[in-house]
Amino acid sequence: MTDGGDRPPRARDAAAPGPVPGSAVHDPDTGRIGVVAGRAGTGLRLCPLGGGGTWQADPRRVRLLTHAELLSARVAEANARTRRAMEVRGESVDGRGRSGSAVESTGL
């Protein structure tokens, strides 16, 4: 018997469960990123990073996000929250992320 570095997976390894609750994953079937909220039958129940409605995903198809992907997704979600809040207040945002009033007052 070897140290196991190049042995095929055992049956127990192949039947291991998918990502655990709290894991951030990419669902290729929807193109969305979500957090595993739990299991639903043989599937996973995922919810968006920023909260919202859940959806079902095949645990064999999802993949865990890298640290860089998770950071990028969290920044995108924070930016979207800021844009929504600014829209509610009636503010506009230019392409560089600055409010319209600040751009006008500085002459840029």
C-alpha positions in Angstrom: 0.0 0.0 0.0 1.3 3.5 -0.9 0.9 6.8 0.9 -2.2 7.4 -1.3 -0.8 10.3 -3.4 -1.9 8.8 -6.7 -4.5 6.2 -5.7 -8.0 6.5 -7.2 -10.7 7.8 -4.9 -12.5 5.4 -2.6 -16.2 4.9 -2.8 -16.6 7.0 0.3 -14.7 9.9 -1.3 -16.8 9.8 -4.4 -20.0 9.9 -2.4 -18.8 12.8 -0.3 -21.4 15.6 0.1 -21.0 18.8 -1.9 -20.3 22.2 -0.5 -21.4 22.8 3.1 -23.9 25.5 4.2 -22.2 28.9 4.2 -19.9 28.1 1.3 -19.9 30.5 -1.7 -20.3 28.8 -5.0 -20.8 29.5 -8.7 -23.8 27.8 -10.3 -23.0 27.3 -14.0 -26.6 26.5 -14.8 -27.8 30.0 -13.9 -24.5 31.9 -14.1 -25.1 33.1 -10.6 -23.0 33.2 -7.4 -24.7 32.1 -4.3 -24.2 31.0 -0.7 -25.2 27.5 0.2 -28.2 27.8 2.5 -28.8 24.1 2.9 -30.0 21.0 1.1 -33.3 20.4 -0.7 -33.6 16.7 -1.4 -30.6 15.8 -3.6 -30.0 19.4 -4.5 -28.5 22.5 -2.9 -30.5 25.5 -1.8 -28.6 28.7 -2.8 -29.2 32.3 -2.0 -27.6 35.4 -3.5 -24.7 37.1 -1.6 -26.8 40.1 -0.8 -29.8 38.1 0.3 -33.0 37.4 -1.6 -34.9 34.5 -3.0 -33.3 31.1 -3.0 -32.9 28.7 -5.9 -32.0 25.1 -6.4 -28.7 23.9 -7.8 -27.2 20.5 -8.6 -24.3 19.9 -6.1 -22.4 18.0 -8.8 -22.3 21.1 -11.0 -21.5 24.0 -8.6 -17.9 24.9 -7.8 -16.5 26.7 -4.8 -15.4 30.2 -5.4 -11.7 31.2 -5.1 -10.9 33.9 -2.5 -10.4 36.4 -5.4 -13.8 35.5 -6.9 -15.5 35.8 -3.6 -13.9 39.2 -2.9 -14.9 40.4 -6.4 -18.5 39.2 -5.9 -18.7 40.9 -2.5 -17.4 44.2 -3.9 -19.9 44.0 -6.8 -22.7 43.4 -4.4 -21.6 46.4 -2.2 -21.5 48.6 -5.3 -24.9 47.5 -6.3 -26.3 48.3 -2.9 -24.8 51.8 -3.1 -26.2 52.4 -6.5 -29.7 51.3 -5.4 -29.5 53.5 -2.3 -28.5 56.5 -4.5 -31.3 55.8 -6.9 -33.8 55.8 -4.0 -32.4 59.2 -2.8 -32.7 60.5 -6.4 -29.0 60.9 -6.9 -27.2 59.9 -10.1 -23.9 58.2 -10.6 -21.6 58.9 -13.5 -19.5 56.2 -15.1 -16.6 56.8 -12.7 -18.7 56.2 -9.6 -19.1 59.8 -8.6 -22.4 61.5 -7.9 -23.6 63.8 -10.6 -23.8 66.8 -8.3 -20.2 66.4 -7.2 -19.1 66.3 -10.9 -21.0 69.4 -11.7 -19.7 71.4 -8.7 -16.1 70.5 -9.5 -16.4 71.2 -13.2 -15.1 67.8 -14.2 
